[in-house]
């Protein structure tokens, strides 16, 4: 849904941001692969390896799909999946460090980058939802307004 910008300059800026984030998510996916291959062959090591490999690579794949969304609603839904997968990746990285399976200093930069991506994607969700609501004009109630509350 990148093509909904109001001016060509805005569209160009949005495309640049999208491609920059697409590259960042792909780099994180590539960086996740290496520690997965070096995790111990224990039950915990195998389980976490599969989980972090799945979520860490899924962020990049799903963010790539965001750029191909056919509607604003689909864009919002796909961004929701990206946020979930990115946050799950952070969880597994933290678990690896806190369980001492991998020393924290080896995961610090990767965890920081994954956290930064989560923050970026979370911040983009309200704006995408507002744009979706604005375009659909089917707003029943704003999520920011209290429902059935009497003034105090």
N, C-alpha and C positions, 0 to 999 in steps of 0.2 A: 504494500500500500504506500510505497514511497512516492508514487506519482501524484499525490493529492496536494502538493504544496501550492501556495497561492501565486508565487512569482517564480520566474526561472532562476533567480539568484537563490531563493529559498529552497527550491527543488535541488539545485546543485549542492548547496550546503548540506541538505538532508542526505543526499546520495553519498557525499564524502564521508559523513558520519557513519552511515550504514556500512560502507565498505571498510572503514577503519575498524568498526566493531566486528565485522565479519572476519577480518584478519586476526584481530585479538582473540576471538573465540576459537579460531582454528589453531592459533599458537598454543592456547591453553590445552586444547585437545591433544596436540602433539606432546606437550610437556607432561600430560597425565599418563601417557602410554609408558614412558620410561620407568617410573617407580612401580607400575603394575607388574612389569616383567621381573623386577627384582624383589618382590614381596616373597616371604617364606611360603613354602608349600603346605603350611598348616591349614586347618579348616578356616581359621580367622583370616589368614593371609589370602587364601583363594577366594573366600566370600567377598572380602573388601575389594580385592583386585577386580573381580567381575563388576561389582557395584560402581566403583569409581570410574572404571573404564567405560561402562555404559553411560553414566550420567555426564562425565566429563566430555565425552565425544558427542553426546546428544545435544549439549548446549550449542556447539558449533553447527550441527546439522539442522537443528530447529531454528536457530537464528537465521541461517541461510534461507529457510522456508518463509520466514517473516517477510523477506523482501519480495516474495512471490504471492503474497496474500491477495485474494481476489476482491476482498471487501474490507471495510474498516472493522467490521465485527470479527472477521477471520483474523485480521491483523492482531486485534486485542486478544483473541483466544490463543494464537500462536505465541504471542509475547508472554502470556501466562505460563505456557509450557516451558519457555526459555527460563523464566524466573525460577520455576520449580526445580528444573534440572540444575541450574547454576547453584541454587541454594543447597541442593542435595550433594553436589560436588564438594562444596565447602564443608558440609557435615562429614563426609567420608575422609577428607583431608585432615580435619580436626581429630577425627577418631584415630586415624593412623598415628598422628603425633602424640595424642594423649594416652594411647595404649602402649607407647614406646615401641611399636612395630617398626616405625621409621623415625629417626631422630628429628625433632621439631625444626632444627636449623636447616635440614635438607628440604623441608616443605614450606618454609616461611614465605619465600617470594611467590611461589605458586598459590599458596593460600591467600596471600594479600591480593594478588591479581584476580583470583576467583571472587573474593569478597568485593573488590572494586566493580567487577562486572555485575554482580548481584545488585549493588547499589545503583548502578547506571540503569539497569533494566527495571528495577522497582520504581525508580523515579520517572521512567517513561510511561509506566502504566496509567497513572491518573490522566495524563494529557491525552493518551490514546483513547481512553474511555470517554473523556469529555468530547473529543472530536467525533467519536462514534455516536454518542448521544445527540450531539448537535446535528449531525447529518441525518440521523434516523427520524428525529422529531417525534419519537414515540415515547417520550419521557412521561412516566406515570408519577414518579416521585424521585427527587434527587436523593442519592445515598447520604448526602451531608445534612439533610433536613430531618428533624425529629418527626416521628410518626405517632399520631394520636396522643399528643402531649398537650395539656392545657397550659396556658401561660401562667407563670407563677408570680 
